[in-house]
Amino acid sequence: MLEVIVGGAVGVLGIVVAAWATLRSSRTAERSALVTAHIAAEPREAEVEIVDASFVTSEEVDVQELRALAEREGQDHYGSWVMLDIKVRNRGGQTAYITNVVFTMSSILNGFRPVFPKPILGIAELQADEHHRPRIDPVAIDLSPSRNYQTFLDDEGPTSVPVSQVMKPGEADRFLVSIDTPRSFFRARVQVEYNAGRIVEAPKELAFLLTHPAWFNANTMLQKLAAVMEQPGTHALWRGRSMTRRAAGRLCMDEYEQSLRSLIEMYTEAGRGRDAVCASVRESLGRVPEMREALGLNSPVSD
């Protein structure tokens, strides 16, 4: 009889334990579902994405848009030789506050144009042609720029440019940074800082290349320098120094040769060593001895 009672009690206890375990498992699942739902309901942090970033010139941005930005921001000018055109969007669930754009320059190279002799007998100094402007691929987002900031870039290393851009969740924005720089070529990493120190970097390193000037062409250079050399008189000014016309011509040709080599180096560094333009520069460089001969600058003279 006792065994029957004990067996029955054990059976009842087993049923109670099983029911308790089932109830506990159910409540645990409910709590997990509630926690998951709560997390899902919380807005995600702001997440800024750089959709596109490129160096452009003022000719590649709508002039009316630049002028409107300048008037709104009280600026005296509305463009510069090179600008960073950057397009961003906020993929997060909270507002993004962009506070800085950071440029980190590297691979800096300098180019120059040759100085033409200035005949002392009042002949006007010949001026080099204006630069041709490069064309950049179309923008990735069809947006008008909302702001145009200003900065100066010169040395290698990071340069932080304070900005103030606000994007609500799901919004996209585009703004410009006008850059004043004496450099002819450089590479730059671009980062955007937002929301108390969060950082996003452009997906690729950018390269700025001051496009080829018109004087690089051997025929153009030969024509311009010949016009100077054919003027009456025996002396000329070159970089403020008085010397014989032929000495000034030789120094001008030396600079021309050096400038062509500098252009080739910059195109090569930019990964454009096989461009048609670079090939033309190489062709002009190969004609330098012929040009010296045509101008009578090969034979030594007493200066």
Long-range contacts (C-beta under 8 A, 24 or more apart in sequence): 43-92, 43-93, 43-94, 43-169, 44-92, 44-93, 44-94, 45-92, 45-93, 45-94, 45-195, 46-90, 46-92, 46-93, 46-94, 46-95, 46-96, 46-97, 46-167, 46-169, 46-194, 46-195, 46-198, 47-90, 47-91, 47-92, 47-96, 48-88, 48-89, 48-90, 48-91, 48-92, 48-96, 48-98, 48-167, 48-192, 48-194, 48-198, 48-200, 49-88, 49-89, 49-90, 49-91, 49-200, 50-86, 50-87, 50-88, 50-190, 50-192, 50-200, 50-201, 50-202, 50-203, 51-87, 51-88, 51-89, 51-140, 51-141, 51-172, 52-85, 52-86, 52-87, 52-139, 52-140, 52-141, 53-84, 53-85, 53-86, 53-87, 53-190, 53-202, 53-206, 54-84, 54-85, 54-136, 54-137, 54-139, 54-206, 55-82, 55-83, 55-84, 55-85, 55-136, 55-179, 55-206, 55-207, 55-208, 56-82, 56-83, 56-85, 56-136, 57-81, 57-82, 57-83, 57-133, 57-134, 57-136, 58-83, 59-133, 60-85, 60-133, 60-135, 60-136, 61-85, 61-145, 61-176, 62-144, 65-144, 65-145, 66-145, 66-148, 69-145, 69-147, 69-148, 69-176, 70-148, 73-147, 73-148, 75-148, 75-150, 78-148, 79-178, 80-150, 80-178, 80-179, 80-180, 81-179, 81-180, 81-181, 82-178, 82-179, 82-181, 82-208, 83-148, 83-176, 83-177, 83-178, 83-179, 84-176, 84-177, 84-179, 84-190, 84-206, 85-139, 85-145, 85-174, 85-176, 86-174, 86-175, 86-176, 86-177, 86-190, 86-192, 86-202, 87-139, 87-140, 87-141, 87-143, 87-172, 87-173, 87-174, 88-165, 88-167, 88-172, 88-173, 88-174, 88-192, 89-141, 89-167, 89-170, 89-171, 89-172, 89-173, 90-167, 90-168, 90-169, 90-170, 90-171, 90-172, 91-170, 92-169, 93-169, 94-169, 94-195, 95-166, 95-167, 95-168, 95-169, 96-166, 96-167, 96-194, 96-195, 97-164, 97-165, 97-166, 97-194, 97-195, 98-163, 98-164, 98-165, 98-166, 98-167, 98-173, 98-192, 98-193, 98-194, 99-162, 99-163, 99-164, 99-193, 99-194, 100-160, 100-161, 100-162, 100-163, 100-192, 100-193, 101-149, 101-160, 101-161, 101-163, 101-177, 101-190, 101-191, 101-192, 101-193, 102-158, 102-159, 102-160, 102-161, 102-190, 102-191, 102-192, 102-193, 102-199, 103-151, 103-153, 103-158, 103-159, 103-161, 103-188, 103-189, 103-190, 104-157, 104-158, 104-159, 104-188, 104-189, 104-191, 105-153, 105-155, 105-156, 105-157, 105-159, 105-183, 105-186, 105-187, 105-188, 106-156, 106-186, 106-187, 106-188, 106-189, 107-185, 107-186, 107-187, 107-269, 108-155, 108-156, 108-183, 108-185, 108-186, 109-183, 109-184, 109-185, 109-186, 109-262, 109-265, 109-266, 109-269, 110-182, 110-183, 110-184, 110-185, 110-262, 111-184, 111-185, 111-210, 111-259, 111-262, 111-263, 111-266, 112-184, 112-255, 112-258, 112-259, 112-262, 113-213, 113-215, 113-259, 114-215, 114-221, 114-252, 114-253, 114-255, 114-256, 114-259, 115-238, 115-239, 115-252, 115-255, 116-224, 116-225, 116-228, 116-252, 117-228, 117-229, 117-236, 117-237, 117-238, 117-245, 117-248, 117-249, 117-251, 117-252, 118-228, 118-236, 118-237, 118-238, 119-228, 119-231, 119-232, 119-233, 119-235, 119-236, 119-237, 119-245, 120-233, 120-235, 120-236, 120-237, 120-242, 121-231, 121-232, 121-233, 123-228, 123-231, 126-224, 126-227, 126-228, 128-213, 128-214, 128-215, 129-213, 129-214, 129-215, 129-220, 130-214, 131-210, 131-211, 131-213, 131-214, 132-211, 132-212, 132-213, 132-214, 133-211, 134-209, 134-211, 139-174, 141-172, 141-174, 143-172, 143-173, 143-174, 144-174, 145-174, 145-175, 145-176, 146-173, 146-174, 146-175, 147-175, 147-176, 148-175, 148-176, 148-177, 148-178, 149-175, 149-176, 149-177, 149-178, 150-177, 150-178, 150-180, 151-177, 151-178, 151-179, 151-180, 152-179, 152-180, 152-181, 153-179, 153-180, 153-181, 153-183, 153-186, 153-188, 154-181, 154-182, 154-183, 160-193, 181-208, 183-208, 183-210, 184-209, 184-210, 184-262, 184-266, 185-209, 185-210, 185-266, 185-269, 185-270, 207-270, 207-271, 209-266, 209-267, 209-270, 209-272, 210-266, 212-263, 212-277, 212-280, 212-281, 215-256, 216-259, 216-260, 216-263, 216-280, 216-281, 216-284, 217-280, 217-284, 218-283, 218-284, 218-287, 218-288, 218-291, 221-256, 221-284, 221-291, 222-291, 222-294, 222-295, 225-249, 225-252, 225-253, 225-291, 225-295, 226-294, 226-295, 229-295, 229-296, 243-303, 244-301, 244-303, 246-296, 246-297, 246-301, 246-303, 247-301, 247-303, 249-295, 249-297, 250-292, 250-297, 253-288, 253-291, 253-292, 253-295, 253-297, 256-288, 257-285, 257-288, 260-284, 260-285, 260-288, 261-285
